[in-house]
């Protein structure tokens, strides 16, 4: 599982970095490229970063056969979150 998490993280890094720099990204150097912490604060709650190494390992414990596409799909906002964002922008619906 740890090797799969590293492979998913490397695939994600390659989607963020320019194509001409892909050859410089190796499994040995990926920890240097990712300097972000594993956790962040949202209000008073400490949350796990979804695309950190630790976050990927935690997520792979549930469905161990996920790929990078599955992770990208899981990071998209749900229907409920989309409605909530729309209401925050436009206000409540009045009948």
Buried (B, 14 or more C-beta within 10 A) or exposed (E): EEEBBBBBBBBBBBEEEEEEEEEEBEEEEBEEBBEEEBEEEEEEEEEEBEBBBEBBBBBBEEEEEBEBEBBEEEEEEEEEEEEEEEEEEEEEEEE
